[in-house]
């Protein structure tokens, strides 16, 4: 983990409430990064204390001059970030947490990437890893869920990858694109049709992850969920992000999303 000052290099609005921000970072930061990890960002700037607490964001993409975050405006901190001027200096620490277990992905593995809403930021980091390591696109099934078509991010880019072999499925709550209904409806159907169980990786809203986790266990699929949680420190001190785990020890039924996750094997969680 590095504690460093980062410069805002670029900021691009994608939808009325979603934007992409590119930040500089130390060279070693890139070398240590594992897909699925996150950073804590001080939106107040190095010389101010309001807001006091840093905000956690999944690292979406590495770039030659830094890395990118994909951020949805949900409160004061993210609203402040949206209006940062190019060249602004921010205080960060990261990369943090345990990322996706990429070593279990073999060239003949079939993998299912499931993203709900802004959870696509974490999933893109894993998809980029697959592309960089020449993992066969024909073995990847990318499934996106959103409330409506305007909330589907990077969709043109994903459709270009379909031409190269990627399997892409979409579900929207209002039926404006793809399946009309929940993304887990699609997954339930697809898990019944496949001969070889895929390895599932997912990030998104907790109700989606809970339903997906149960489907994966019923189908005996390996499944890794990236949990989103509020946290104050990012490295296991504040205990603001605990979640329940499966255990016989009722005195210690908790794990910390920041330090023990954010990616968990579904079999270890109390869903």
C-alpha positions in Angstrom: 0.0 0.0 0.0 1.2 3.5 -0.8 0.2 6.8 0.7 0.7 9.4 -2.0 -0.4 12.6 -3.6 -2.1 12.3 -7.0 -2.8 14.8 -9.7 -6.1 14.9 -11.5 -5.1 14.3 -15.1 -8.5 14.0 -16.8 -12.2 14.1 -15.9 -14.9 12.9 -18.3 -18.6 13.0 -17.7 -20.3 9.8 -19.0 -23.9 10.2 -17.9 -25.5 13.0 -15.9 -24.5 11.3 -12.6 -21.5 9.2 -13.6 -18.0 10.3 -14.5 -14.5 8.9 -15.1 -11.5 10.5 -13.4 -7.8 9.7 -14.3 -5.2 10.1 -11.5 -1.5 9.9 -11.5 0.2 7.4 -9.2 3.7 6.0 -8.3 5.2 3.5 -10.7 5.2 0.7 -8.0 1.4 1.3 -7.6 0.8 -0.2 -11.0 3.1 -3.1 -10.4 1.3 -4.1 -7.1 -2.2 -3.7 -8.4 -4.5 -6.8 -8.6 -7.8 -6.5 -10.4 -10.6 -5.9 -7.9 -8.5 -3.7 -5.5 -9.5 -0.2 -4.5 -8.1 3.2 -3.3 -9.2 5.6 -0.6 -9.4 9.2 -2.0 -9.4 12.4 0.1 -11.8 14.7 -1.8 -10.8 17.6 0.5 -7.3 18.0 -1.0 -4.0 17.7 0.9 -4.3 21.0 2.9 -8.0 20.7 4.0 -9.9 18.5 6.4 -13.5 18.9 5.2 -14.7 16.3 4.4 -12.5 14.5 6.9 -12.9 10.9 5.7 -11.5 9.5 2.5 -13.9 7.7 0.1 -13.3 4.2 -1.3 -13.4 3.6 -5.0 -12.7 0.5 -7.1 -9.8 0.9 -9.5 -11.3 0.6 -12.9 -8.4 0.8 -15.3 -4.6 1.2 -15.3 -3.3 3.7 -17.8 0.2 4.6 -19.0 0.2 7.7 -16.9 -1.8 6.5 -13.9 -5.2 4.9 -13.3 -8.9 5.6 -13.7 -11.9 5.5 -11.4 -15.5 5.2 -12.5 -17.6 7.2 -10.1 -21.4 7.6 -9.6 -22.4 10.8 -7.8 -24.2 9.7 -4.7 -23.3 12.4 -2.1 -21.2 15.4 -1.2 -17.8 13.7 -1.6 -18.5 12.4 -5.1 -20.1 15.7 -6.1 -16.9 17.5 -5.0 -14.8 15.1 -7.1 -16.9 15.6 -10.1 -16.0 19.3 -10.1 -12.2 18.8 -9.5 -10.1 20.9 -11.9 -7.4 19.3 -13.9 -4.1 19.5 -12.0 -5.8 19.4 -8.6 -3.7 17.5 -6.0 -5.5 14.8 -4.0 -4.3 12.6 -1.1 -4.8 8.8 -1.7 -3.7 5.5 -0.3 -3.9 2.1 -2.0 -4.1 -0.2 -3.7 -6.0 -1.9 -0.9 -7.8 -5.1 -0.2 -7.7 -8.6 -1.8 -8.5 -8.5 -5.5 -10.0 -11.3 -7.6 -8.0 -14.6 -7.5 -6.7 -14.3 -11.0 -4.3 -17.3 -10.6 -7.2 -19.7 -10.7 -8.1 -18.5 -14.2 -6.6 -21.0 -16.7 -6.9 -20.7 -20.5 -9.4 -23.5 -20.7 -11.5 -22.1 -17.8 -15.0 -20.7 -18.6 -15.6 -17.5 -16.7 -18.8 -15.5 -16.1 -18.3 -11.8 -15.2 -21.4 -10.2 -13.7 -21.7 -6.5 -13.1 -24.6 -4.6 -11.6 -24.7 -0.8 -12.1 -21.5 1.0 -11.0 -20.0 -2.5 -10.1 -18.8 -2.5 -13.7 -15.8 -0.5 -12.5 -14.4 -3.5 -10.6 -15.4 -6.0 -13.4 -13.6 -4.0 -16.1 -10.3 -4.3 -14.2 -10.7 -8.1 -14.4 -11.8 -8.0 -18.0 -8.7 -5.9 -18.9 -6.5 -8.4 -17.1 -8.0 -11.2 -19.3 -7.4 -9.2 -22.4 -3.8 -8.4 -21.4 -3.0 -12.0 -20.7 -4.6 -13.2 -24.0 -7.3 -15.2 -22.2 -9.7 -16.5 -24.9 -12.6 -14.1 -25.3 -14.8 -17.0 -26.4 -14.5 -18.3 -22.9 -15.9 -15.1 -21.2 -19.5 -14.5 -20.6 -20.1 -10.9 -19.6 -23.5 -10.2 -18.0 -24.6 -6.6 -17.3 -27.6 -5.5 -15.2 -28.9 -1.9 -14.9 -32.2 -0.2 -14.1 -32.4 1.3 -17.6 -30.4 1.5 -20.9 -28.9 4.9 -20.0 -27.2 3.4 -17.0 -25.3 0.8 -19.1 -21.7 1.9 -19.2 -19.0 1.1 -21.8 -21.6 -0.8 -23.8 -20.2 0.2 -27.2 -16.8 -1.1 -26.2 -18.3 -4.4 -25.0 -20.2 -4.8 -28.2 -17.0 -4.4 -30.2 -15.5 -7.3 -28.1 -18.5 -9.4 -29.0 -17.2 -9.4 -32.6 -14.0 -10.9 -31.3 -15.8 -13.7 -29.4 -17.0 -12.2 -26.1 -20.5 -13.4 -25.0 -22.6 -10.4 -23.8 -26.0 -10.5 -22.1 -27.9 -7.6 -20.7 -30.8 -7.2 -18.3 -32.6 -4.0 -17.5 -35.3 -3.4 -14.9 -37.5 -1.5 -17.4 -36.8 -3.8 -20.4 -35.3 -0.9 -22.4 -32.4 -3.2 -23.5 -32.0 -6.9 -23.3 -33.9 -9.1 -20.8 -36.8 -7.4 -19.1 -36.1 -8.1 -15.4 -33.4 -9.1 -13.0 -29.9 -10.0 -14.2 -30.1 -13.1 -12.0 -33.0 -14.4 -14.1 -30.5 -14.6 -17.0 -27.9 -16.2 -14.9 -30.3 -18.9 -13.6 -31.2 -19.8 -17.2 -27.7 -19.8 -18.4 -26.4 -22.0 -15.6 -29.0 -24.6 -16.5 -27.9 -24.6 -20.1 -24.1 -24.9 -19.7 -22.3 -28.3 -19.6 -19.3 -27.0 -17.6 -19.8 -24.8 -14.7 -18.1 -21.4 -15.1 -16.1 -19.5 -12.5 -18.2 -16.5 -11.5 -16.9 -13.1 -10.6 -19.2 -10.3 -9.7 -19.6 -6.8 -8.3 -22.8 -4.9 -7.8 -25.7 -4.2 -5.4 -25.9 -6.5 -2.4 -29.3 -7.9 -3.2 -27.9 -8.9 -6.6 -24.8 -10.5 -5.1 -26.9 -12.4 -2.5 -29.2 -13.9 -5.2 -26.2 -14.6 -7.4 -24.3 -16.3 -4.6 -27.2 -18.6 -3.8 -27.5 -19.5 -7.5 -23.8 -20.3 -7.7 -23.9 -22.5 -4.7 -26.9 -24.4 -6.0 -25.1 -25.0 -9.3 -21.8 -25.8 -7.5 -20.0 -23.0 -9.4 -16.9 -21.4 -7.9 -18.1 -17.8 -7.2 -16.2 -14.7 -6.0 -18.2 -11.6 -5.0 -16.7 -8.1 -4.6 -18.7 -6.3 -1.9 -19.3 -2.6 -1.8 -19.3 -1.0 1.6 -18.9 2.3 3.4 -15.6 2.5 5.3 -13.5 5.2 6.9 -9.9 3.8 6.8 -9.6 1.1 4.2 -7.1 -1.0 6.1 -9.0 -2.7 8.9 -8.9 -0.2 11.8 -12.3 1.6 11.9 -14.4 -1.6 11.6 -17.0 0.3 9.7 -17.3 -2.2 6.9 -17.8 -5.6 8.6 -20.0 -8.3 7.2 -21.0 -11.7 8.5 -19.1 -14.8 7.6 -19.9 -18.5 8.0 -18.4 -19.8 11.2 -19.0 -22.1 14.1 -17.5 -19.4 16.4 -20.4 -17.2 17.3 -18.2 -14.8 19.2 -16.3 -13.8 16.0 -18.8 -14.0 13.1 -17.4 -11.0 11.2 -14.9 -10.2 8.5 -13.8 -6.8 7.3 -14.7 -5.9 3.7 -11.6 -3.6 3.4 -9.0 -6.0 4.6 -10.4 -9.5 4.2 -12.1 -8.5 0.9 -13.6 -6.7 -0.9 -13.5 -10.0 -3.0 -14.8 -13.0 -1.1 -15.3 -16.7 -2.0 -19.1 -17.0 -1.7 -18.8 -20.1 0.4 -17.2 -18.1 3.2 -20.1 -15.5 3.5 -23.3 -15.6 5.4 -25.7 -14.5 2.6 
